[in-house]
Amino acid sequence: MDVSKILVVDNNHFYTRLMGDHLRDKGFDVKEACSGEQALREVEEDRPDLIILDLIMPAIDGMQVCSYLQSHEKLRSIAIVIVSGILLEEIGNLRRLGARAFVAKMQAEKILKGVDESIEWIQRDEPELYLSGFRDMHRREVVKELLEELSDRNSILESLSEGAVEINANDFVVYCNEAFAKALGRHTWELLNRSITECFPESEEQISRLVLELRADANAKHSLEVREGGRILEIRASSLRRPDQGGGLVFLVEDRTDRCEAEKEHQRLQMQLVQNEKLSSLGRLVAGVAHELNNPLTGVIGYSQLLLGRSPETKLKRQLERIYSQACRCQKIIQNLIIFGRQHKPVKRYLGLNGILTKVLNVMSFQLNLDDIKVVTELDPKLPLTMVDYDQMRQVFMNIINNAHHAMLESSDKTLTVRTSGRDGRILVTFEDTGGGIPADIIDKVMEPFFTRREVGKGMGLGLSISYSVVSDHAGELRIENGRDGGVVVTIDLPMVAAESSASGETESGSRRKMPRILVVDDEPVILDLMVDLLTESSFRADTAGNGLEALGKLRNGKYDALLLDLKMPHMNGRALYDTVCRDFPYLAERVVFSTGDTVDEETRQFLETTKQPVLSKPFEIEKLLDTLSAVLQPDVKPVLEPEPVS
């Protein structure tokens, strides 16, 4: 190894001058440093080939310098010669520092001889460790105690759960423990000999102000909360009370992220409990009032209709029409109040939220398109089914989409993004609009009954309250927050609930065997809704798809016992889907029932005759549908007992 540049590091100027002058006389390019801090700066500015290093120094000691060099890949090749008063028995513990030679601090001429021999040893690339002067060295208890004290101090600081950092008079880090580095997502060697403000890049101004306040009053103690890398850190700072370290500071840093999240969750649960109590009490009240109002309102609506039929086109008839119109408006309000204050439990079925969302968006698409609102859907094709009340969940989705619709009427960018996802036993449905958002001072009130920001007559303020109550009945959560880029994000968080067993206590597998799974594929939402209701009441488990492509995705993610297939659909028609089923899902090929309103077309009739599968002509009778499904689900063919289909 070629050695030309040498850095001599010792806090005792006698030794730096002694070795520095000696090596210069031998033709080496030598620099001197009187502290570990200065040594690290010299290394970064002008990388030496070899460092002669004392171990025991204030602030950044020799062991920290070695650790820094070993941790930094570009500096790891620098040769290290340790010149110190350590004992021979201590060397075994120090081999991890990466030194190539150890020279005992004794008489000056012996030190210089040891240094010369160490350099020659390194230049020859000798593999063994070089030792000089230790066998003639007497036991020095003071040095031993210093090493033990240094080791004990480091062990204590490294054991702290809090981050600890020492800062010198120039605001540079001279020591930090592993907890401090971990809190900042860094390594200790990356922070050593760095300005304390560089360690907190996102809070540089706050840290600078904290340091200035401590410098102004040496007896002061300050605390500060900052955010770094998404973590919440609490800093407690004070001046370092050590006579030889004037201007030094010490920081204790605690990562409070988990605690803050727990406190936030506790507050949220408290607010949710209060909201539930308010809704429950108010619900009982308004339900009773609404029930009592229905009787006289029935008379108002009935008599106004009766008088309208008798009155000719006069001013009186126009006034009666206004009475009737306003009475109908009152009727809608009362219906919402009854829903809001309902006492019955939801009637839950094993359904897919993707399917419900798709149907709601189809129903509302005309009005959304009319107002130039673009709908973007990101629905998880593997979203599991769960137990929900279809009608209630549909009403929740409609309420949220309706609110987003009104919020974007005045926006230049009108986009509603609907997402579904499932993880950790939860199903998430999010609605993100590009409206004007909700002012911070009222965002906590938007789910309170009768709270609305719309004009009088355009909203009752019950939509979100009803939605909140419905989601709570499903053991879920409804969260509303402003988006990062504007608009509002509404999140529905529901548990993944397995299908309920029958009342007789059958096992899940037994329940599955008695309830065949049917995939209904049709582009008419009303037919899909009818089939779900009808098949569920007839001891089938129904899933739906609005076209062939959607059905294909469901077939690939789950298994079904039969397929009820319409022929004419957009994107992928029934004939193309049937061909794919025969190729990729042969077990279903003989369990397909076609439904069509067109059996006149010659090509269609030939196709149906070729398949030899049963055909239901629309409109068909319920009894015929059930008989046909029973026929394809032959007793000798075992039902498919694969994982549940997804929606």
C-alpha positions, 0 to 999 in steps of 0.5 A, a space after each residue: 500500500 502506498 502511503 504519502 498523506 498522513 493525518 496525526 490526531 491527538 488532543 495533546 499538542 506535544 504528540 501531534 508536533 512530535 510525530 508530525 515533525 518526525 514524519 515530515 522529515 521523512 518526506 510525508 505530507 502531514 496534517 495535524 488535528 487536535 480533536 476528533 471533530 477536526 479530524 473528521 473535517 480534515 478527512 472530508 476535505 482531503 482524504 489521507 492514506 493513513 491516520 495516526 490516532 489517539 483513542 482517549 479524547 474529549 467530545 468525539 473520541 478515537 473510537 468514534 472516529 474509527 466507527 465513522 471511517 468503518 461505516 463509510 464505504 469510501 473511507 474504509 480503506 484508510 489505514 489506521 495506526 492507534 497510538 495510545 496508553 491502552 493495555 495489551 489485554 484491551 487490544 482484543 476488544 478494539 480489533 473491531 475498530 479496523 486498525 492495522 497497528 497499535 503503538 504504546 505511548 511511552 518514551 518519545 523515541 520508542 513512539 517514533 520507532 513504533 510509528 515508523 515500523 507501523 508505516 513500513 508494515 502497512 506499506 508491505 501489506 502485511 496481513 497481521 496486526 502490528 504491535 509495538 511497545 506493549 510488552 514493556 509497558 507497565 499496568 496503568 490503572 488510570 488509563 484502564 479506568 478511563 476506558 472502562 468509564 468511556 465504555 460504561 457511558 456509551 452503554 448507558 446512552 445506547 440503552 436509552 429509548 430516547 435519542 441523545 445528542 451532544 452538540 459542541 460550541 460550533 453547533 456540530 454533533 459530537 455524539 449521538 446514540 442509535 435511538 437519535 439516528 433511528 428517529 431521523 431515519 439515518 445512521 449515527 455515522 451520517 450525523 456525526 460532525 454535522 451541524 445540528 440544523 442539518 440533522 433536522 432539514 424539515 425543521 431547520 429554522 425551529 432548531 436554529 431558534 432553539 439553539 440561539 435561545 439556549 446560547 442566550 441563557 445557559 440556565 434555560 431549558 426548552 422543549 420543542 415539537 417538530 416533524 421529520 420524515 413523517 415522524 413527530 419528535 419532541 426535543 428537550 434541550 439544555 446547556 451541557 454542564 461541563 467545565 471543559 465544554 463551554 457552549 456545549 448543548 445536549 438534546 434528548 429526542 423522543 419519538 412521539 408518533 405512536 403516542 400522538 396517533 393513539 391520542 388522536 384515535 382516542 379523541 376520534 373514538 370519544 367524538 364517535 361515541 358522543 355522535 352516536 349518543 346524539 344520533 340515538 337520542 335525536 333519532 328516537 325523538 324525530 321518529 316519534 314526531 314524524 309518525 304523528 305528523 304522517 296522519 294529518 299530512 295524509 289528510 292534507 295530501 288526500 284532500 288537495 288531490 281531491 280538490 284538484 280533480 274538481 277545480 277547473 283551470 283557475 287561480 284556485 287550482 294553481 294555489 291547490 297545486 302549490 299546497 299539494 307540492 309543498 305537502 309532498 315535500 313535507 312527506 319526503 322530509 318525514 320519510 327521511 326522518 323515519 329512516 334517520 330514527 329507525 329502530 329496526 336492525 338492517 337486513 343484511 345479505 352477503 353482497 359485493 360493494 363493487 356491484 352496489 356502487 356500479 348500480 348506483 353510478 349507473 342510476 345517477 350517471 344521467 344527471 352527473 353527465 348532464 352537469 359535466 361531472 367525470 366519474 373515475 372508478 378504481 374498483 378492486 376486482 378482488 374485493 371480498 363480499 361482506 354482510 350488508 343491507 343492500 337498500 341502506 348501503 345503496 342510500 349511503 352511496 347515493 347520499 355521498 355522491 349527491 353531496 359531491 355532485 352539488 359541491 362540484 357544480 361551480 368547479 372548473 375541474 369536475 371529477 369524482 373518483 370512487 375507489 374500493 380496496 380490501 386489506 387487514 380484514 377491512 373494506 374501504 370505499 372512498 369518494 374524492 371530489 374536486 369541489 371547494 372543500 369544507 371550511 376547517 371550522 365546520 368540518 366536525 359538524 357536517 354529520 350532525 342532523 339538519 346541518 347543511 350548507 345548501 340554500 333553503 329548500 335544496 337540502 335538509 342536512 340529513 344525508 350524512 347523518 343517515 349515512 353515518 348511522 347506517 355505516 355505524 349499524 354495520 360496525 363501520 366508520 364514516 370519515 370526512 376530511 379535506 383532500 390534499 389538493 382541495 375537494 373532500 374525501 369521504 371514506 367508508 371503512 367496513 369490516 369483512 364479515 363472513 356469511 352468517 350460518 343458518 339458524 339451525 347451526 349448520 357449518 359454513 361448508 354445509 351452508 355453502 353446499 345447500 346454497 348454490 352460487 349463481 352469477 347473473 350477467 345482464 346489462 339491465 340494472 333492474 333485472 340484476 336487482 330483481 335476480 338478487 332479491 328473487 334468488 336470495 329468497 329462493 336459497 341461492 347466493 347471487 352475484 351480478 355483473 353488468 357485462 361480459 368483461 366484468 363477469 369474466 373478472 369475477 369468474 377468474 377470482 371465484 367459483 360459481 355453481 351456475 351462470 345466468 347469461 344474457 346474450 346482448 350486452 356491451 363490451 363483451 356479449 353473452 356469446 363471446 363470454 360463453 365461448 370463453 367459459 367453455 375454454 377456461 371454465 369447462 366445469 361451468 359449460 353445462 351449467 349455463 342458462 341463457 336469457 334473451 328477449 330476441 329469439 327471432 334472429 336466425 343467427 341467435 337461434 342457431 347459436 342457442 341450438 348449438 349450445 344445447 343449453 336451456 334458454 329463458 325468453 324474456 319476460 320469463 316466469 319465476 317458477 320457470 327460472 327456478 325449475 331451469 336452475 334446478 335442472 342444471 344443478 343436477 344432484 349427481 354433480 357436486 356443488 363447487 366448494 371453492 373460495 367465495 366469489 369476489 365483487 
